[in-house]
Amino acid sequence: RKEVEQDPGPFNVPEGATVAFNCTYSNSASQSFFWYRQDCRKEPKLLMSVYSSGNEDGRFTAQLNRASQYISLLIRDSKLSDSATYLCVVGGGGGADGLTFGKGTHLIIQP
Amino acid sequence: GAGVSQTPSNKVTEKGKYVELRCDPISGHTALYWYRQSLGQGPEFLIYFQGTGAADDSGLPNDRFFAVRPEGSVSTLKIQRTERGDSAVYLCASSDPGRTDTQYFGPGTRLTVL
């Protein structure tokens, strides 16, 4: 069973729309949760950490549901520059260990 | 400041050859990680160093893969007897000892085994 599962998409969304991604993780001992963004042929870059209380950074909102082992990302008022692959990521206890990545969800914002 | 750097950016080799991939982490970052990303997949964890020692090498696929970090800074990932299935982007990341939950990735080395 894949440890972090995401819908690979692609999600084709008009500019200005709101789009939501979800992922599920299998390891209930996971302690840290993130969304990374990866542009084509580039390295992953941290978009935001995810907390049970939910957190927001501008147009981006992330949410964690530990009971359901489910992580979400919401992008409001999408921009053309939001087109990328969004990677759902979980880490084990202590934070200083290898991260487990999902395959990523490919988002295409259309003008 | 300077980010994580990796060399070479691209490496083409023939099946059976030996390759070395280098990672130079952000200055002061004691934790260093290697990942491998195949086409259409997310990065896959290979090995984690804390200082000079490999704290977790459980992701190395087999004994053809080995990594070192002799002085606790630069790391080298070594692959012996390369196979076509080793073709991937090899990513290195480092993290600040005070913020170990955040990993900063280098641009990767694209390895192609012919």
gemmi code that builds the backbone of each chain (N, CA, C; Angstrom):
import gemmi

chains = {
    "A": [
        ("ARG", (0.837, -1.191, 0.000), (0.000, 0.000, 0.000), (0.880, 1.252, 0.000)),
        ("LYS", (0.581, 2.193, -0.919), (1.322, 3.430, -1.013), (1.142, 4.212, 0.273)),
        ("GLU", (2.233, 4.767, 0.827), (2.157, 5.435, 2.114), (1.456, 6.777, 2.049)),
        ("VAL", (1.631, 7.503, 0.941), (0.958, 8.782, 0.760), (0.289, 8.738, -0.614)),
        ("GLU", (-1.019, 8.894, -0.619), (-1.752, 8.783, -1.877), (-2.382, 10.113, -2.267)),
        ("GLN", (-2.227, 10.448, -3.527), (-2.808, 11.667, -4.083), (-3.382, 11.360, -5.447)),
        ("ASP", (-4.373, 12.132, -5.840), (-4.897, 12.066, -7.199), (-3.888, 12.775, -8.098)),
        ("PRO", (-3.325, 12.087, -9.085), (-2.274, 12.717, -9.899), (-2.775, 13.814, -10.842)),
        ("GLY", (-4.113, 13.847, -11.074), (-4.661, 14.836, -11.995), (-4.366, 14.446, -13.434)),
        ("PRO", (-4.229, 15.398, -14.363), (-4.129, 16.834, -14.082), (-5.478, 17.486, -13.765)),
        ("PHE", (-5.407, 18.519, -12.959), (-6.547, 19.371, -12.688), (-6.402, 20.591, -13.605)),
        ("ASN", (-7.369, 20.761, -14.496), (-7.386, 21.935, -15.370), (-8.409, 22.909, -14.818)),
        ("VAL", (-7.933, 24.086, -14.388), (-8.788, 25.018, -13.651), (-8.672, 26.407, -14.268)),
        ("PRO", (-9.776, 27.115, -14.469), (-9.673, 28.471, -15.019), (-9.076, 29.437, -13.997)),
        ("GLU", (-8.370, 30.402, -14.504), (-7.776, 31.433, -13.653), (-8.854, 32.089, -12.805)),
        ("GLY", (-8.536, 32.296, -11.516), (-9.495, 32.915, -10.613), (-10.354, 31.932, -9.843)),
        ("ALA", (-10.364, 30.696, -10.263), (-11.181, 29.692, -9.578), (-10.509, 29.229, -8.282)),
        ("THR", (-11.296, 28.531, -7.484), (-10.781, 27.890, -6.273), (-10.599, 26.406, -6.547)),
        ("VAL", (-9.481, 25.866, -6.108), (-9.207, 24.451, -6.343), (-8.739, 23.808, -5.034)),
        ("ALA", (-9.140, 22.566, -4.833), (-8.766, 21.841, -3.614), (-8.123, 20.509, -3.966)),
        ("PHE", (-7.048, 20.173, -3.249), (-6.394, 18.876, -3.389), (-6.471, 18.160, -2.055)),
        ("ASN", (-6.477, 16.849, -2.126), (-6.463, 16.052, -0.906), (-5.413, 14.980, -1.007)),
        ("CYS", (-4.990, 14.495, 0.141), (-4.180, 13.286, 0.139), (-4.446, 12.510, 1.418)),
        ("THR", (-4.143, 11.237, 1.383), (-4.259, 10.392, 2.572), (-2.911, 9.753, 2.836)),
        ("TYR", (-2.648, 9.476, 4.107), (-1.393, 8.833, 4.478), (-1.686, 7.615, 5.336)),
        ("SER", (-0.816, 6.627, 5.278), (-1.108, 5.348, 5.929), (-0.447, 5.196, 7.302)),
        ("ASN", (0.638, 5.935, 7.556), (1.367, 5.755, 8.806), (0.797, 6.662, 9.896)),
        ("SER", (0.059, 6.061, 10.813), (-0.595, 6.858, 11.859), (0.407, 7.488, 12.824)),
        ("ALA", (1.679, 7.038, 12.784), (2.708, 7.613, 13.659), (3.352, 8.857, 13.058)),
        ("SER", (2.954, 9.226, 11.859), (3.522, 10.420, 11.216), (3.311, 11.631, 12.098)),
        ("GLN", (4.336, 12.482, 12.144), (4.287, 13.625, 13.055), (4.305, 14.981, 12.363)),
        ("SER", (4.798, 15.021, 11.145), (4.893, 16.308, 10.459), (4.319, 16.171, 9.059)),
        ("PHE", (3.731, 17.284, 8.600), (2.954, 17.238, 7.364), (3.197, 18.516, 6.574)),
        ("PHE", (3.329, 18.356, 5.258), (3.690, 19.506, 4.437), (3.035, 19.411, 3.072)),
        ("TRP", (2.940, 20.555, 2.418), (2.730, 20.610, 0.985), (3.973, 21.243, 0.365)),
        ("TYR", (4.513, 20.559, -0.636), (5.615, 21.083, -1.428), (5.100, 21.374, -2.823)),
        ("ARG", (5.727, 22.333, -3.466), (5.412, 22.654, -4.851), (6.622, 22.291, -5.692)),
        ("GLN", (6.374, 21.696, -6.865), (7.473, 21.360, -7.766), (7.120, 21.805, -9.181)),
        ("ASP", (7.921, 22.701, -9.715), (7.779, 23.117, -11.101), (8.523, 22.134, -11.996)),
        ("CYS", (8.156, 22.131, -13.274), (8.715, 21.160, -14.212), (10.235, 21.224, -14.234)),
        ("ARG", (10.878, 20.087, -14.011), (12.331, 19.944, -14.047), (13.045, 20.806, -13.004)),
        ("LYS", (12.321, 21.099, -11.926), (12.929, 21.846, -10.823), (12.829, 21.022, -9.539)),
        ("GLU", (13.514, 21.490, -8.496), (13.442, 20.782, -7.235), (12.175, 21.142, -6.466)),
        ("PRO", (11.737, 20.267, -5.550), (10.581, 20.603, -4.709), (10.923, 21.761, -3.776)),
        ("LYS", (9.916, 22.618, -3.573), (10.092, 23.717, -2.629), (8.932, 23.714, -1.642)),
        ("LEU", (9.250, 23.946, -0.380), (8.221, 23.936, 0.644), (7.203, 25.038, 0.384)),
        ("LEU", (5.931, 24.647, 0.311), (4.848, 25.613, 0.166), (4.354, 26.011, 1.555)),
        ("MET", (3.998, 25.007, 2.345), (3.566, 25.290, 3.711), (3.538, 24.017, 4.546)),
        ("SER", (3.730, 24.201, 5.841), (3.522, 23.105, 6.784), (2.029, 23.012, 7.064)),
        ("VAL", (1.609, 21.864, 7.563), (0.183, 21.634, 7.806), (-0.016, 21.247, 9.263)),
        ("TYR", (-0.955, 21.894, 9.916), (-1.224, 21.650, 11.331), (-2.684, 21.262, 11.518)),
        ("SER", (-2.944, 20.571, 12.629), (-4.323, 20.133, 12.901), (-5.273, 21.309, 13.025)),
        ("SER", (-4.754, 22.429, 13.485), (-5.608, 23.605, 13.673), (-5.886, 24.301, 12.350)),
        ("GLY", (-5.217, 23.855, 11.294), (-5.376, 24.513, 10.004), (-4.492, 25.742, 9.940)),
        ("ASN", (-3.987, 26.023, 8.775), (-3.191, 27.229, 8.632), (-3.373, 27.815, 7.237)),
        ("GLU", (-3.202, 29.114, 7.215), (-3.472, 29.872, 5.997), (-2.262, 30.742, 5.685)),
        ("ASP", (-1.949, 30.824, 4.403), (-0.868, 31.696, 3.951), (-1.343, 32.353, 2.664)),
        ("GLY", (-1.877, 33.557, 2.805), (-2.402, 34.251, 1.631), (-3.563, 33.492, 1.014)),
        ("ARG", (-3.410, 33.103, -0.229), (-4.489, 32.403, -0.942), (-4.522, 30.904, -0.642)),
        ("PHE", (-3.586, 30.429, 0.125), (-3.429, 28.997, 0.375), (-3.865, 28.644, 1.800)),
        ("THR", (-4.678, 27.595, 1.904), (-5.112, 27.101, 3.206), (-4.869, 25.606, 3.264)),
        ("ALA", (-4.222, 25.146, 4.331), (-3.957, 23.720, 4.504), (-4.638, 23.227, 5.771)),
        ("GLN", (-5.049, 21.968, 5.715), (-5.763, 21.378, 6.855), (-5.317, 19.934, 7.043)),
        ("LEU", (-5.238, 19.532, 8.289), (-4.868, 18.156, 8.627), (-5.974, 17.545, 9.468)),
        ("ASN", (-6.383, 16.344, 9.132), (-7.329, 15.579, 9.931), (-6.624, 14.300, 10.357)),
        ("ARG", (-6.112, 14.282, 11.585), (-5.331, 13.128, 12.061), (-6.205, 11.882, 12.179)),
        ("ALA", (-7.447, 12.057, 12.587), (-8.322, 10.888, 12.785), (-8.546, 10.157, 11.464)),
        ("SER", (-8.710, 10.927, 10.391), (-8.944, 10.324, 9.076), (-7.656, 10.156, 8.293)),
        ("GLN", (-6.539, 10.664, 8.819), (-5.239, 10.593, 8.135), (-5.362, 11.215, 6.749)),
        ("TYR", (-5.791, 12.438, 6.756), (-6.183, 13.149, 5.525), (-5.628, 14.568, 5.604)),
        ("ILE", (-5.063, 15.023, 4.479), (-4.483, 16.368, 4.403), (-5.085, 17.061, 3.197)),
        ("SER", (-5.365, 18.341, 3.336), (-5.958, 19.070, 2.206), (-5.201, 20.364, 1.954)),
        ("LEU", (-5.341, 20.834, 0.727), (-4.798, 22.140, 0.329), (-5.846, 22.834, -0.510)),
        ("LEU", (-6.141, 24.074, -0.165), (-7.104, 24.880, -0.900), (-6.378, 26.092, -1.464)),
        ("ILE", (-6.575, 26.341, -2.746), (-6.002, 27.522, -3.384), (-7.153, 28.384, -3.875)),
        ("ARG", (-7.224, 29.589, -3.368), (-8.278, 30.528, -3.793), (-7.734, 31.478, -4.852)),
        ("ASP", (-8.632, 32.005, -5.679), (-8.275, 33.013, -6.685), (-7.007, 32.578, -7.439)),
        ("SER", (-7.056, 31.403, -8.035), (-5.864, 30.805, -8.643), (-5.268, 31.698, -9.729)),
        ("LYS", (-3.939, 31.683, -9.789), (-3.170, 32.463, -10.759), (-2.499, 31.521, -11.757)),
        ("LEU", (-2.154, 32.062, -12.907), (-1.441, 31.247, -13.896), (-0.154, 30.677, -13.291)),
        ("SER", (0.483, 31.462, -12.422), (1.747, 31.042, -11.815), (1.583, 29.912, -10.789)),
        ("ASP", (0.341, 29.572, -10.465), (0.109, 28.444, -9.557), (0.248, 27.100, -10.265)),
        ("SER", (0.334, 27.124, -11.580), (0.488, 25.872, -12.337), (1.783, 25.177, -11.912)),
        ("ALA", (1.658, 23.961, -11.442), (2.807, 23.212, -10.908), (2.295, 21.858, -10.452)),
        ("THR", (3.207, 21.058, -9.921), (2.827, 19.808, -9.257), (2.903, 20.030, -7.752)),
        ("TYR", (1.850, 19.628, -7.047), (1.783, 19.826, -5.603), (1.968, 18.466, -4.919)),
        ("LEU", (2.991, 18.398, -4.100), (3.376, 17.149, -3.451), (2.923, 17.154, -1.997)),
        ("CYS", (2.176, 16.142, -1.632), (1.772, 15.941, -0.244), (2.886, 15.153, 0.446)),
        ("VAL", (3.313, 15.601, 1.612), (4.515, 15.047, 2.238), (4.272, 14.809, 3.722)),
        ("VAL", (4.717, 13.665, 4.224), (4.632, 13.399, 5.664), (5.996, 13.004, 6.186)),
        ("GLY", (6.240, 13.308, 7.458), (7.478, 12.946, 8.117), (7.190, 12.202, 9.397)),
        ("GLY", (8.212, 11.472, 9.871), (8.046, 10.692, 11.083), (8.260, 11.543, 12.313)),
        ("GLY", (8.500, 10.902, 13.433), (8.674, 11.586, 14.697), (9.965, 12.386, 14.736)),
        ("GLY", (9.945, 13.514, 15.396), (11.151, 14.290, 15.598), (11.473, 15.243, 14.469)),
        ("GLY", (10.925, 15.031, 13.309), (11.146, 15.956, 12.203), (12.439, 15.722, 11.441)),
        ("ALA", (13.488, 15.304, 12.099), (14.780, 15.181, 11.421), (14.930, 13.792, 10.844)),
        ("ASP", (14.142, 13.459, 9.879), (14.264, 12.168, 9.222), (13.734, 12.307, 7.807)),
        ("GLY", (13.819, 11.211, 7.084), (13.402, 11.264, 5.696), (11.919, 11.527, 5.566)),
        ("LEU", (11.567, 12.273, 4.556), (10.178, 12.575, 4.257), (9.624, 11.546, 3.276)),
        ("THR", (8.320, 11.315, 3.391), (7.631, 10.438, 2.449), (6.737, 11.296, 1.578)),
        ("PHE", (6.966, 11.224, 0.284), (6.252, 12.057, -0.674), (5.169, 11.260, -1.378)),
        ("GLY", (4.066, 11.955, -1.669), (3.108, 11.403, -2.613), (3.637, 11.618, -4.032)),
        ("LYS", (2.908, 11.071, -5.007), (3.329, 11.212, -6.409), (3.119, 12.629, -6.918)),
        ("GLY", (2.273, 13.380, -6.232), (2.011, 14.741, -6.662), (0.725, 14.865, -7.453)),
        ("THR", (0.133, 16.048, -7.373), (-1.057, 16.396, -8.149), (-0.678, 17.511, -9.102)),
        ("HIS", (-0.894, 17.273, -10.384), (-0.525, 18.235, -11.409), (-1.665, 19.226, -11.624)),
        ("LEU", (-1.371, 20.500, -11.414), (-2.364, 21.566, -11.566), (-2.008, 22.443, -12.760)),
        ("ILE", (-2.998, 22.675, -13.612), (-2.819, 23.565, -14.760), (-3.870, 24.654, -14.649)),
        ("ILE", (-3.418, 25.899, -14.520), (-4.332, 27.039, -14.476), (-4.423, 27.593, -15.895)),
        ("GLN", (-5.654, 27.683, -16.385), (-5.860, 28.116, -17.762), (-6.354, 29.557, -17.806)),
        ("PRO", (-5.828, 30.345, -18.749), (-6.259, 31.757, -18.845), (-7.688, 31.869, -19.328)),
    ],
    "B": [
        ("GLY", (21.408, 33.826, 1.170), (22.636, 33.041, 1.157), (22.551, 31.925, 0.146)),
        ("ALA", (23.642, 31.190, -0.025), (23.692, 30.123, -1.005), (22.814, 28.975, -0.562)),
        ("GLY", (22.150, 28.362, -1.535), (21.308, 27.213, -1.243), (22.103, 25.938, -1.373)),
        ("VAL", (21.387, 24.827, -1.409), (22.010, 23.516, -1.612), (22.471, 23.425, -3.067)),
        ("SER", (23.696, 23.006, -3.268), (24.182, 22.839, -4.640), (24.535, 21.377, -4.891)),
        ("GLN", (24.343, 20.966, -6.139), (24.632, 19.585, -6.529), (25.385, 19.578, -7.846)),
        ("THR", (26.352, 18.698, -7.913), (27.097, 18.542, -9.158), (27.315, 17.064, -9.456)),
        ("PRO", (27.347, 16.687, -10.751), (26.999, 17.528, -11.890), (25.495, 17.717, -11.981)),
        ("SER", (25.047, 18.590, -12.847), (23.608, 18.764, -13.026), (23.041, 17.633, -13.876)),
        ("ASN", (23.861, 17.143, -14.788), (23.483, 16.014, -15.630), (24.645, 15.047, -15.719)),
        ("LYS", (24.319, 13.756, -15.700), (25.364, 12.741, -15.846), (24.808, 11.623, -16.720)),
        ("VAL", (25.508, 11.359, -17.817), (25.154, 10.245, -18.687), (26.269, 9.207, -18.571)),
        ("THR", (25.904, 7.976, -18.319), (26.896, 6.930, -18.166), (26.393, 5.656, -18.828)),
        ("GLU", (27.264, 4.706, -18.938), (26.897, 3.430, -19.544), (26.641, 2.397, -18.460)),
        ("LYS", (25.784, 1.485, -18.774), (25.460, 0.393, -17.861), (26.748, -0.270, -17.372)),
        ("GLY", (26.816, -0.482, -16.079), (27.976, -1.144, -15.496), (29.037, -0.206, -14.951)),
        ("LYS", (28.932, 1.077, -15.281), (29.933, 2.037, -14.820), (29.651, 2.500, -13.390)),
        ("TYR", (30.654, 3.160, -12.815), (30.563, 3.720, -11.462), (30.356, 5.238, -11.571)),
        ("VAL", (29.461, 5.780, -10.727), (29.257, 7.228, -10.735), (29.270, 7.776, -9.314)),
        ("GLU", (29.656, 9.047, -9.203), (29.616, 9.768, -7.941), (28.846, 11.057, -8.145)),
        ("LEU", (27.934, 11.323, -7.233), (27.126, 12.529, -7.281), (27.418, 13.318, -6.003)),
        ("ARG", (27.613, 14.612, -6.171), (28.037, 15.430, -5.041), (26.943, 16.380, -4.583)),
        ("CYS", (26.891, 16.585, -3.261), (25.948, 17.535, -2.675), (26.680, 18.436, -1.698)),
        ("ASP", (26.459, 19.734, -1.842), (27.021, 20.715, -0.925), (25.848, 21.384, -0.210)),
        ("PRO", (25.631, 21.079, 1.066), (24.429, 21.593, 1.744), (24.579, 23.066, 2.116)),
        ("ILE", (23.504, 23.629, 2.616), (23.540, 24.990, 3.125), (24.484, 25.024, 4.335)),
        ("SER", (25.320, 26.052, 4.387), (26.299, 26.158, 5.466), (25.612, 26.135, 6.835)),
        ("GLY", (26.127, 25.282, 7.712), (25.564, 25.196, 9.061), (24.488, 24.152, 9.224)),
        ("HIS", (23.997, 23.598, 8.130), (22.976, 22.547, 8.211), (23.651, 21.212, 8.527)),
        ("THR", (23.283, 20.646, 9.659), (23.915, 19.391, 10.066), (23.206, 18.165, 9.487)),
        ("ALA", (21.945, 18.316, 9.145), (21.201, 17.182, 8.583), (21.237, 17.252, 7.059)),
        ("LEU", (21.503, 16.118, 6.435), (21.572, 16.044, 4.974), (20.861, 14.776, 4.519)),
        ("TYR", (20.105, 14.909, 3.441), (19.266, 13.810, 2.952), (19.534, 13.612, 1.474)),
        ("TRP", (19.427, 12.372, 1.018), (19.413, 12.046, -0.406), (18.069, 11.403, -0.750)),
        ("TYR", (17.529, 11.826, -1.889), (16.298, 11.271, -2.425), (16.525, 10.931, -3.894)),
        ("ARG", (15.661, 10.074, -4.419), (15.688, 9.749, -5.848), (14.279, 9.958, -6.389)),
        ("GLN", (14.184, 10.651, -7.526), (12.875, 10.897, -8.127), (12.855, 10.366, -9.552)),
        ("SER", (12.002, 9.383, -9.767), (11.804, 8.849, -11.113), (10.668, 9.604, -11.777)),
        ("LEU", (10.591, 9.501, -13.081), (9.589, 10.247, -13.856), (8.180, 9.903, -13.392)),
        ("GLY", (7.407, 10.944, -13.089), (6.017, 10.743, -12.699), (5.822, 10.313, -11.263)),
        ("GLN", (6.903, 10.288, -10.494), (6.828, 9.872, -9.086), (7.267, 11.009, -8.179)),
        ("GLY", (6.905, 10.913, -6.911), (7.456, 11.834, -5.938), (8.851, 11.387, -5.533)),
        ("PRO", (9.616, 12.268, -4.904), (10.939, 11.866, -4.417), (10.835, 10.708, -3.432)),
        ("GLU", (11.812, 9.810, -3.508), (11.857, 8.626, -2.658), (13.095, 8.725, -1.776)),
        ("PHE", (12.910, 8.617, -0.462), (14.001, 8.752, 0.487), (15.043, 7.652, 0.303)),
        ("LEU", (16.319, 8.041, 0.338), (17.414, 7.077, 0.251), (18.174, 6.965, 1.572)),
        ("ILE", (18.711, 8.117, 2.047), (19.586, 8.083, 3.212), (19.598, 9.445, 3.892)),
        ("TYR", (19.818, 9.428, 5.209), (19.845, 10.646, 6.009), (21.113, 10.650, 6.859)),
        ("PHE", (21.824, 11.774, 6.814), (23.017, 11.976, 7.635), (22.722, 13.015, 8.707)),
        ("GLN", (23.198, 12.731, 9.905), (23.243, 13.740, 10.951), (24.726, 13.909, 11.252)),
        ("GLY", (25.301, 15.033, 10.831), (26.743, 15.188, 10.937), (27.443, 14.265, 9.964)),
        ("THR", (28.414, 13.521, 10.438), (29.192, 12.644, 9.576), (28.583, 11.258, 9.437)),
        ("GLY", (27.699, 10.895, 10.333), (27.176, 9.529, 10.346), (25.838, 9.383, 9.649)),
        ("ALA", (25.656, 8.224, 9.020), (24.375, 7.922, 8.382), (23.399, 7.474, 9.460)),
        ("ALA", (22.451, 8.332, 9.789), (21.487, 8.012, 10.839), (20.411, 7.049, 10.361)),
        ("ASP", (20.146, 7.053, 9.063), (19.118, 6.176, 8.515), (19.435, 5.933, 7.043)),
        ("ASP", (19.815, 4.701, 6.719), (20.095, 4.360, 5.312), (19.093, 3.339, 4.786)),
        ("SER", (17.938, 3.300, 5.394), (16.952, 2.265, 5.067), (16.379, 2.395, 3.659)),
        ("GLY", (16.548, 3.576, 3.036), (16.003, 3.762, 1.702), (16.937, 3.365, 0.568)),
        ("LEU", (18.172, 3.061, 0.875), (19.099, 2.647, -0.188), (18.591, 1.340, -0.787)),
        ("PRO", (18.422, 1.274, -2.115), (17.761, 0.114, -2.726), (18.556, -1.178, -2.661)),
        ("ASN", (19.864, -1.100, -2.680), (20.699, -2.311, -2.615), (22.138, -1.891, -2.331)),
        ("ASP", (23.034, -2.872, -2.264), (24.408, -2.567, -1.852), (25.242, -1.923, -2.957)),
        ("ARG", (24.639, -1.642, -4.097), (25.381, -0.891, -5.120), (25.410, 0.601, -4.784)),
        ("PHE", (24.528, 0.992, -3.874), (24.416, 2.397, -3.496), (25.109, 2.613, -2.151)),
        ("PHE", (25.897, 3.689, -2.096), (26.608, 4.016, -0.866), (26.775, 5.525, -0.806)),
        ("ALA", (26.734, 6.107, 0.378), (26.918, 7.548, 0.510), (27.827, 7.834, 1.687)),
        ("VAL", (28.590, 8.916, 1.559), (29.506, 9.327, 2.620), (29.382, 10.815, 2.869)),
        ("ARG", (29.812, 11.195, 4.055), (29.844, 12.620, 4.420), (30.968, 12.776, 5.444)),
        ("PRO", (32.202, 12.629, 5.008), (33.343, 12.464, 5.907), (33.600, 13.622, 6.863)),
        ("GLU", (33.280, 14.847, 6.448), (33.569, 15.987, 7.305), (32.303, 16.676, 7.788)),
        ("GLY", (31.172, 16.032, 7.579), (29.920, 16.588, 8.076), (29.365, 17.724, 7.253)),
        ("SER", (29.922, 17.914, 6.055), (29.399, 18.968, 5.189), (29.027, 18.362, 3.836)),
        ("VAL", (29.966, 18.382, 2.895), (29.715, 17.819, 1.565), (29.450, 16.317, 1.668)),
        ("SER", (28.519, 15.859, 0.845), (28.217, 14.424, 0.789), (28.360, 13.933, -0.646)),
        ("THR", (28.746, 12.672, -0.786), (28.855, 12.040, -2.096), (28.009, 10.771, -2.098)),
        ("LEU", (27.147, 10.663, -3.088), (26.377, 9.434, -3.304), (27.101, 8.644, -4.393)),
        ("LYS", (27.386, 7.398, -4.100), (28.177, 6.564, -5.013), (27.319, 5.402, -5.488)),
        ("ILE", (27.317, 5.179, -6.787), (26.558, 4.064, -7.346), (27.511, 3.206, -8.161)),
        ("GLN", (27.594, 1.945, -7.783), (28.462, 1.000, -8.482), (27.651, 0.205, -9.505)),
        ("ARG", (28.332, -0.247, -10.543), (27.717, -1.142, -11.541), (26.328, -0.632, -11.911)),
        ("THR", (26.267, 0.579, -12.415), (24.978, 1.210, -12.699), (24.128, 0.366, -13.633)),
        ("GLU", (22.820, 0.453, -13.401), (21.838, -0.239, -14.236), (20.896, 0.809, -14.829)),
        ("ARG", (20.214, 0.417, -15.914), (19.326, 1.373, -16.582), (18.239, 1.864, -15.626)),
        ("GLY", (17.814, 0.996, -14.716), (16.794, 1.367, -13.735), (17.249, 2.403, -12.722)),
        ("ASP", (18.544, 2.695, -12.689), (19.046, 3.727, -11.780), (18.814, 5.132, -12.346)),
        ("SER", (18.410, 5.217, -13.605), (18.170, 6.517, -14.233), (17.062, 7.243, -13.486)),
        ("ALA", (17.367, 8.445, -13.028), (16.427, 9.237, -12.229), (17.088, 10.573, -11.925)),
        ("VAL", (16.343, 11.443, -11.252), (16.936, 12.662, -10.697), (17.267, 12.382, -9.237)),
        ("TYR", (18.511, 12.617, -8.861), (18.941, 12.408, -7.478), (18.984, 13.763, -6.788)),
        ("LEU", (18.148, 13.897, -5.774), (17.977, 15.157, -5.059), (18.642, 15.089, -3.693)),
        ("CYS", (19.273, 16.170, -3.325), (19.865, 16.296, -2.006), (19.113, 17.409, -1.273)),
        ("ALA", (18.954, 17.264, 0.022), (18.306, 18.288, 0.832), (19.068, 18.435, 2.143)),
        ("SER", (18.968, 19.609, 2.740), (19.573, 19.796, 4.063), (18.594, 20.561, 4.949)),
        ("SER", (18.815, 20.452, 6.254), (17.955, 21.184, 7.180), (18.763, 21.774, 8.319)),
        ("ASP", (18.244, 22.867, 8.819), (18.829, 23.640, 9.908), (18.673, 22.849, 11.207)),
        ("PRO", (19.699, 22.768, 12.036), (19.547, 22.019, 13.291), (18.443, 22.562, 14.181)),
        ("GLY", (18.097, 23.834, 14.008), (17.025, 24.387, 14.808), (15.658, 24.229, 14.186)),
        ("ARG", (15.615, 23.834, 12.915), (14.335, 23.670, 12.213), (14.384, 22.404, 11.384)),
        ("THR", (14.498, 21.282, 12.051), (14.705, 20.022, 11.336), (13.466, 19.573, 10.575)),
        ("ASP", (12.330, 20.252, 10.780), (11.144, 19.853, 10.036), (11.097, 20.468, 8.643)),
        ("THR", (12.021, 21.336, 8.317), (12.024, 21.989, 7.007), (13.273, 21.596, 6.238)),
        ("GLN", (13.076, 20.958, 5.097), (14.200, 20.528, 4.267), (14.272, 21.391, 3.020)),
        ("TYR", (15.479, 21.818, 2.684), (15.728, 22.642, 1.505), (16.432, 21.771, 0.473)),
        ("PHE", (15.857, 21.735, -0.713), (16.353, 20.844, -1.760), (17.307, 21.554, -2.706)),
        ("GLY", (18.285, 20.794, -3.181), (19.127, 21.246, -4.270), (18.441, 20.999, -5.603)),
        ("PRO", (19.060, 21.459, -6.703), (18.451, 21.331, -8.030), (18.472, 19.917, -8.593)),
        ("GLY", (19.232, 19.035, -7.955), (19.249, 17.641, -8.395), (20.319, 17.355, -9.442)),
        ("THR", (20.654, 16.073, -9.551), (21.507, 15.565, -10.633), (20.663, 14.596, -11.437)),
        ("ARG", (20.551, 14.858, -12.721), (19.792, 13.955, -13.604), (20.744, 12.896, -14.121)),
        ("LEU", (20.563, 11.668, -13.673), (21.417, 10.554, -14.079), (20.715, 9.730, -15.146)),
        ("THR", (21.407, 9.522, -16.243), (20.902, 8.672, -17.318), (21.891, 7.538, -17.539)),
        ("VAL", (21.401, 6.329, -17.411), (22.237, 5.148, -17.631), (21.814, 4.514, -18.952)),
        ("LEU", (22.733, 4.481, -19.894), (22.408, 3.967, -21.228), (22.598, 2.458, -21.320)),
    ],
}
model = gemmi.Model(1)
for chain_id, residues in chains.items():
    chain = gemmi.Chain(chain_id)
    for i, (resn, *xyz) in enumerate(residues, 1):
        res = gemmi.Residue()
        res.name, res.seqid = resn, gemmi.SeqId(i, " ")
        for name, pos in zip(("N", "CA", "C"), xyz):
            atom = gemmi.Atom()
            atom.name, atom.element = name, gemmi.Element(name[0])
            atom.pos, atom.b_iso = gemmi.Position(*pos), 0.0
            res.add_atom(atom)
        chain.add_residue(res)
    model.add_chain(chain)
structure = gemmi.Structure()
structure.add_model(model)
structure.setup_entities()
